[in-house]
């Protein structure tokens, strides 16, 4: 080849190289857009240049110009060299450069809203939500639909309670789950369950709701309010009677008629008595003339050497069962429940430490004997439930004057003087040690007291120690209106932390406030660096957090988007993202942040399952993607002894390490997993439980 040809080729290659360099460099080094102070003229015409200028024009209130720029970046209007018509949280511009919060359809919809082009606003906002949901799009779609509905006739929303609520107004539960559906053509956008407003971002024709309603003893009232975008509302009142105490059986007299023993007494309830069953035979408790009753007198005959089984049930379905045993002789005075414990001729403890004969005479001129009092069950118990069932029997030959639990009287005044009082109570428990003092008094002032200790324990695997550890670094901020509010940023961060600490605790929160300054300084990270999930890898070297909740506050016009990402510190992988948008009253901000944290927690459900198969450090668990299991999810391994509830299960350990299971591949109903540490595969067994960390 001739030297001149080689020279021409070389010069062409050099020219091509410098041309490519200038093209690429023009996108890398220059600002996203540059404008003359008076004309806002763009130097470059890429889609992201028009998008960013459109945001500034929108923030400044120039809605028509902003609309035109946003249409250009979407390719709906000529001008941009290339268009990019997809909403997303992070869009690649060129090379390794990215643009955060790229929502051209959404922002175009906002422009159309302010220009009162309602139909186009709805079109673009719905398209944005279809591509990438965001709180800001939902907010403005609600406003747009509100205007579109002004000329539409629509009935107020309806409220329907779904199955699961008690079929009657009575319940024995300390809390009930309310599940229902609010519906209306005016788009339901607000639901109150009593004083609590449910978190609801986007108005819809049908909105389901669910809430655990904590009850107090007696009458409980709640009004469910559903409102739509036309400001029409419907109120649906609920009323529940909470009765936690079973009926009681009072024995007034035990007499012998020559052939049979007769038990005279009364079945009593503090609500409505539904039924009384005597040896399998039902005794009516309500009549057409009197209706529901709370007390039912009875006289029940009993053959000698036989027993009477009484089962009483109230309207709340609390049930009490007791056995009446006739005296062994026609002259006996002892309470029937003591006779049930004592064979004829034996003695029993009447409550004062003395051994009394059942034929001992009753001295009418004085009573120095304490009443009889018996607990069915131990005097110390360890439980995991929120209540304890106390079954108690009390009696006195001279008549009972009172029965109290921790000083609260349980024997109705009109029934003082009865021989026997058989009752049960469902005692509410606090976490830890609960002390109860049960006392029986007779008419002479003698008292018998029994102390009961109930220790309520929390299941070991529910301890915060076994939850996923999470760090909340300082927020990064992105703004289109050149306005920052550090006080508000700190306030929102506090709201996030408080929501994470609220019960039930889903994560173990690490490092707050000043500790982050040192971490960021050591890793040479700025607040802007915290928008990059790769920063989690560097932070993970200093902070023993498995997860980071990295939040960006995006200020747009009069509103703020809180955009949160949960990042795995070991891989730098973004596990989930969620956001909420706030605009308007400051009072709504805590509600929105609580809603954001609720969405984050729901991405990490607290699941329970069993180990189905096991081979070395490989296993299968009986829960899968259908239950919300994701790859990489971690579980602790539990072992419950035969007959024990899972709450009593113990954490399985391999030496000093906790045996854990990491999901490798979730299927529909099962998941393949591996054990860590691997040697724990020799410790765990098929049938062991797993519980989400």
Residue pairs with C-beta under 8 A, 6 or more apart in sequence:
24 94
24 95
26 44
27 44
27 46
27 93
27 94
27 95
27 97
28 94
28 95
28 97
30 43
30 44
32 48
32 49
32 52
32 99
33 42
33 43
33 44
33 49
33 50
33 52
33 53
34 42
34 43
34 44
35 41
35 42
35 53
40 53
40 57
42 49
42 50
42 53
45 79
45 80
45 81
46 80
46 81
46 82
46 93
47 72
47 73
47 74
47 80
47 81
47 82
47 83
47 84
48 73
48 84
48 91
48 93
48 99
48 102
49 80
50 69
50 70
50 72
50 73
50 79
50 80
51 69
51 70
51 73
51 99
51 102
51 104
51 107
52 99
53 69
54 65
54 66
54 67
54 68
54 69
54 70
54 73
54 104
54 107
54 111
55 66
55 107
55 480
55 556
56 480
57 63
57 65
57 66
57 69
58 66
58 107
58 110
58 111
58 480
58 557
59 480
59 481
59 556
59 557
63 111
63 114
63 115
64 111
64 115
66 107
66 111
67 108
67 111
67 112
67 115
68 77
70 104
70 107
70 108
70 111
71 77
71 108
72 78
72 79
72 80
72 83
73 80
73 83
73 84
73 104
74 83
74 84
74 85
74 104
74 105
74 108
75 83
75 85
84 91
84 102
84 104
85 104
85 105
86 131
86 132
87 102
87 103
87 104
87 105
87 106
87 127
87 128
87 131
87 132
87 134
88 102
88 103
88 131
88 132
89 100
89 101
89 102
89 132
89 563
89 577
90 98
90 99
90 100
90 102
91 98
91 99
91 102
92 98
92 99
93 99
100 478
100 531
100 552
100 554
101 478
101 554
101 561
101 563
103 128
103 132
103 134
103 136
103 137
105 124
105 125
105 127
105 128
105 131
106 124
106 125
106 128
106 134
106 136
106 137
106 140
108 124
109 120
109 121
109 122
109 123
109 124
109 125
109 128
109 137
109 140
109 141
109 144
110 121
110 125
110 136
110 140
112 118
112 120
112 121
112 124
113 121
113 125
113 140
113 143
113 144
116 147
118 144
118 147
118 148
119 148
121 140
121 144
122 141
122 144
122 145
122 148
125 137
125 140
125 141
125 144
126 141
128 134
128 137
129 137
129 138
129 141
129 202
134 561
134 579
134 581
135 201
135 561
135 579
135 580
135 581
135 582
135 592
136 556
136 559
136 561
136 581
138 201
138 202
138 581
139 201
139 559
139 581
139 583
141 202
141 203
142 187
142 189
142 202
142 203
142 229
145 187
145 203
145 229
146 229
146 230
149 186
149 187
149 229
149 230
150 230
152 185
152 186
154 184
154 185
154 186
154 228
154 230
154 232
155 184
155 185
155 186
155 232
156 184
156 186
156 228
156 232
156 233
156 234
157 182
157 183
157 184
157 186
157 188
157 226
157 227
157 228
157 232
157 233
157 234
158 182
158 183
158 184
158 226
158 234
159 180
159 181
159 182
159 224
159 226
159 234
159 236
160 180
160 181
160 182
160 183
161 178
161 179
161 180
161 236
161 238
162 179
162 180
162 181
163 179
164 177
164 179
165 176
165 178
165 179
165 238
166 173
166 176
166 240
168 315
169 239
169 240
169 241
170 240
170 241
170 243
170 271
170 272
170 314
170 315
170 316
170 317
171 215
171 240
171 241
171 242
171 243
171 316
172 242
172 243
172 244
172 316
172 317
172 318
172 426
173 215
173 242
174 214
174 215
174 242
174 244
174 386
174 387
174 428
175 212
175 213
175 214
175 215
176 212
176 213
176 215
176 240
177 210
177 211
177 212
177 213
178 193
178 209
178 210
178 211
178 212
178 213
178 222
178 224
178 238
179 208
179 209
179 210
180 208
180 209
180 210
180 224
180 236
181 206
181 207
181 208
181 209
182 188
182 191
182 206
182 207
182 208
182 209
182 226
182 234
183 205
183 206
183 207
184 205
184 226
184 228
184 232
185 205
186 228
186 229
186 230
186 232
187 203
187 204
187 205
187 228
187 229
188 200
188 203
188 204
188 205
188 206
188 207
188 226
188 227
188 228
189 200
189 203
189 227
189 228
189 229
190 197
190 200
190 225
190 226
190 227
190 233
191 197
191 198
191 200
191 207
191 209
191 224
191 225
191 226
191 227
192 198
192 223
192 224
192 225
193 209
193 211
193 213
193 222
193 224
194 222
194 223
194 224
196 211
197 591
198 209
198 211
199 591
199 592
199 594
199 595
199 598
200 207
201 580
201 581
201 595
203 228
203 229
207 226
209 224
213 220
213 222
213 240
215 240
215 242
216 242
217 242
217 243
217 244
218 241
218 242
219 239
219 240
219 241
220 239
220 240
220 241
220 242
221 237
221 238
221 239
222 237
222 238
222 239
223 235
223 236
223 237
223 238
224 235
224 236
224 237
224 238
225 233
225 234
225 235
225 236
226 233
226 234
226 236
227 233
227 234
241 271
241 315
241 316
242 316
243 269
243 270
243 271
243 314
243 315
243 316
243 318
244 316
244 318
244 387
244 426
244 428
245 269
245 270
245 318
245 424
245 425
245 426
246 269
246 312
246 314
246 318
246 319
246 320
246 423
246 424
246 425
246 426
247 267
247 268
247 269
247 273
247 312
247 313
247 314
247 318
247 320
248 267
248 268
248 269
248 320
248 421
248 422
248 423
248 424
249 265
249 266
249 267
249 268
249 310
249 312
249 320
249 322
249 420
249 421
249 422
249 423
250 265
250 266
250 267
250 268
250 415
250 418
250 420
250 421
250 422
251 263
251 264
251 265
251 324
251 335
251 336
251 395
251 418
251 419
251 420
251 421
251 422
252 264
252 265
252 266
252 418
252 419
253 262
253 263
253 264
253 265
253 419
254 261
254 262
254 263
254 264
254 326
254 327
254 336
254 419
255 261
255 262
255 264
256 262
256 327
256 330
257 301
260 301
260 302
260 303
260 304
261 301
261 302
261 303
261 304
261 326
261 327
262 299
262 300
262 301
262 302
263 298
263 299
263 300
263 302
263 308
263 324
263 326
263 336
264 298
264 299
265 297
265 298
265 300
265 418
265 420
266 295
266 296
266 297
266 298
266 415
267 273
267 276
267 295
267 296
267 298
267 310
267 312
268 294
268 295
268 412
268 415
269 294
269 295
269 312
269 314
270 294
271 294
271 314
271 315
271 316
272 292
272 293
272 294
272 314
272 315
273 285
273 292
273 293
273 294
273 295
273 296
273 312
273 313
273 314
273 315
274 285
274 313
274 314
274 315
274 317
275 282
275 283
275 285
275 311
275 312
275 313
276 282
276 283
276 285
276 296
276 298
276 310
276 311
276 312
276 313
277 283
277 309
277 310
277 311
277 312
277 313
278 298
278 300
278 308
278 309
278 310
279 308
279 309
280 309
283 296
283 298
285 292
285 293
285 296
286 292
286 293
292 315
300 308
300 324
302 308
302 324
302 326
303 326
304 326
305 326
306 326
307 323
307 324
307 325
307 340
308 323
308 324
308 325
309 321
309 322
309 323
309 324
310 321
310 322
310 323
310 324
311 319
311 320
311 321
312 319
312 320
312 321
313 319
313 320
318 426
320 422
320 423
320 424
322 337
322 393
322 422
323 337
323 340
324 336
325 336
325 337
325 339
325 340
326 336
326 339
327 333
327 334
327 336
327 339
327 358
328 339
328 344
328 358
329 344
329 358
329 359
331 359
332 339
332 358
332 359
333 358
333 360
333 362
333 397
334 342
334 348
334 358
334 397
335 372
335 393
335 395
335 396
335 397
335 419
335 420
336 395
336 420
337 372
337 374
337 393
337 395
337 420
337 422
338 348
338 350
338 358
338 372
338 374
338 395
339 358
341 348
341 374
342 348
342 358
346 358
347 355
347 356
347 357
347 358
348 355
348 356
348 358
349 355
349 356
350 356
350 369
350 370
350 372
351 369
351 370
351 371
351 372
351 373
351 440
351 448
352 369
352 370
352 446
352 448
354 369
356 369
362 397
362 398
366 444
367 397
367 398
367 442
367 443
367 444
367 446
368 444
368 446
369 396
369 397
369 442
369 446
370 440
370 442
370 446
370 447
370 448
371 394
371 395
371 396
371 400
371 440
371 441
371 442
371 446
371 447
371 448
372 393
372 394
372 395
372 396
372 440
372 448
373 392
373 393
373 394
373 438
373 439
373 440
373 448
373 449
373 450
374 392
374 393
374 394
375 390
375 391
375 392
375 438
375 450
375 452
376 391
376 392
376 393
377 390
377 391
379 450
379 451
379 452
379 453
380 452
380 453
380 454
380 455
381 388
381 452
381 453
381 454
381 455
382 454
382 455
382 457
383 429
383 454
383 455
383 456
383 457
384 456
384 457
384 458
384 459
384 645
384 647
384 648
385 429
385 456
386 428
386 429
386 456
387 426
387 427
387 428
387 429
388 426
388 427
388 429
388 434
388 454
389 424
389 425
389 426
389 427
390 405
390 424
390 425
390 426
390 427
390 436
390 438
390 452
391 424
392 403
392 422
392 423
392 424
392 425
392 438
393 420
393 421
393 422
394 400
394 403
394 420
394 421
394 422
394 440
394 448
395 419
395 420
395 421
396 419
396 440
396 442
396 443
396 446
397 419
398 442
398 443
398 444
399 416
399 417
399 418
399 419
399 442
399 443
400 411
400 416
400 417
400 418
400 419
400 420
400 421
400 440
400 441
400 442
400 443
401 411
401 416
401 417
401 441
401 442
401 443
401 445
402 409
402 411
402 416
402 439
402 440
402 441
403 409
403 410
403 411
403 421
403 423
403 438
403 439
403 440
403 441
404 410
404 438
404 439
404 441
405 425
405 427
405 436
405 437
405 438
406 435
406 436
406 437
407 437
410 423
410 425
411 418
411 421
416 443
417 443
421 440
427 434
427 436
427 454
429 454
429 456
430 456
431 456
431 457
431 458
432 455
432 456
433 453
433 454
433 455
434 453
434 454
434 455
434 456
435 451
435 452
435 453
436 451
436 452
436 453
436 454
437 449
437 450
437 451
437 452
438 449
438 450
438 451
438 452
439 447
439 448
439 449
439 450
440 447
440 448
440 449
441 447
459 646
459 647
459 648
459 649
460 649
460 650
460 651
461 636
461 638
461 649
461 651
461 691
464 505
464 508
465 508
466 636
466 651
466 658
466 691
466 693
467 505
467 506
467 507
467 508
467 693
468 506
468 507
468 508
468 546
468 547
468 604
468 634
468 693
469 507
469 508
469 510
469 544
469 545
469 546
469 547
470 500
470 507
470 508
470 509
470 510
470 545
470 546
470 547
470 548
470 549
470 566
471 509
471 510
471 511
471 539
471 543
471 545
471 547
471 548
471 549
472 493
472 496
472 497
472 500
472 509
472 512
472 548
472 549
472 551
473 516
473 519
473 520
473 530
473 539
473 548
473 549
473 550
474 493
474 516
474 520
474 527
474 530
475 489
475 492
475 493
475 527
475 530
475 551
475 552
475 553
476 527
476 528
476 530
476 531
476 550
476 551
476 552
476 553
477 484
477 489
477 527
477 552
477 553
477 554
477 555
478 531
478 552
478 553
478 554
478 555
479 554
479 555
479 556
480 555
480 556
480 557
481 555
481 556
481 557
483 555
484 555
488 560
489 553
491 589
492 553
492 562
492 589
492 593
493 551
495 589
495 590
495 593
495 594
496 549
496 551
496 564
496 593
496 596
496 597
497 509
497 512
499 593
499 594
499 596
499 597
499 598
500 506
500 507
500 509
500 549
500 597
501 509
504 606
506 601
506 604
506 606
507 547
507 601
507 604
510 543
510 544
510 545
511 519
511 543
511 545
519 525
519 539
519 542
519 543
520 526
520 527
522 542
523 535
523 538
523 539
523 541
523 542
525 535
525 538
525 539
529 535
530 550
530 552
531 550
531 552
533 550
533 565
533 567
533 572
533 573
533 574
534 572
535 550
536 548
536 550
536 567
536 568
536 569
536 572
537 569
537 571
537 572
539 545
539 548
539 569
540 548
540 569
540 570
543 569
545 569
546 568
546 569
546 570
547 566
547 567
547 568
547 569
547 575
548 566
548 567
548 569
549 564
549 565
549 566
549 600
550 564
550 565
550 566
550 567
551 562
551 563
551 564
551 565
552 562
552 563
553 560
553 561
553 562
553 563
554 560
554 561
554 563
557 583
558 583
558 584
559 581
559 582
559 583
560 581
560 582
560 583
561 579
561 580
561 581
561 582
562 579
562 580
562 581
562 582
562 592
562 593
562 596
563 577
563 579
564 577
564 578
564 579
564 596
564 600
565 574
565 576
565 577
566 574
566 575
566 576
566 577
566 600
566 603
566 604
567 573
567 574
567 575
568 575
568 632
573 632
575 603
575 630
575 632
576 600
576 603
578 596
578 599
578 600
578 603
579 596
580 592
580 593
580 595
580 596
580 599
581 592
582 588
582 589
582 592
604 633
604 692
605 627
605 628
605 692
606 691
606 692
607 623
607 627
607 628
607 629
607 635
607 691
607 692
608 623
608 646
608 689
608 690
608 691
608 692
609 621
609 622
609 623
609 627
609 635
609 689
609 690
610 621
610 622
610 687
610 688
610 689
610 690
611 619
611 620
611 621
611 622
611 637
611 661
611 684
611 685
611 686
611 687
611 688
611 689
611 690
612 619
612 620
612 621
612 622
612 670
612 686
613 619
613 620
613 686
614 620
614 681
614 684
614 685
614 686
616 678
616 681
617 674
617 675
617 676
617 678
617 679
617 680
617 681
618 672
618 673
618 674
618 675
618 681
619 661
619 672
619 673
619 674
619 675
619 681
619 684
620 670
620 671
620 672
620 673
621 635
621 661
621 663
621 670
621 671
621 673
621 690
622 669
622 670
623 629
623 669
623 670
623 671
623 690
624 666
624 667
624 668
624 669
624 670
624 671
625 666
625 667
625 668
625 671
626 668
626 669
629 663
629 666
629 671
630 663
630 666
631 663
631 664
631 665
631 666
632 662
632 663
633 662
633 663
633 666
633 692
634 660
634 661
634 662
634 663
634 692
634 693
635 660
635 661
635 662
635 663
635 673
635 690
635 691
635 692
635 693
636 651
636 652
636 658
636 659
636 660
636 661
636 690
636 691
636 693
637 651
637 652
637 658
637 659
637 660
637 661
637 675
637 680
637 684
637 688
637 689
637 690
638 646
638 649
638 650
638 651
638 652
638 688
638 689
638 690
638 691
639 649
639 650
639 652
639 684
639 685
639 688
639 689
640 646
640 648
640 649
640 650
640 689
641 648
646 689
649 689
651 658
651 659
652 658
652 659
652 680
652 683
652 684
652 688
653 659
653 683
654 677
654 679
654 680
654 682
654 683
657 677
657 680
659 675
659 676
659 677
659 680
659 683
659 684
660 675
660 676
660 680
660 693
661 673
661 674
661 675
661 676
661 690
662 673
662 674
662 676
663 671
663 672
663 673
664 671
664 672
664 673
664 674
665 671
665 672
666 672
675 681
675 684
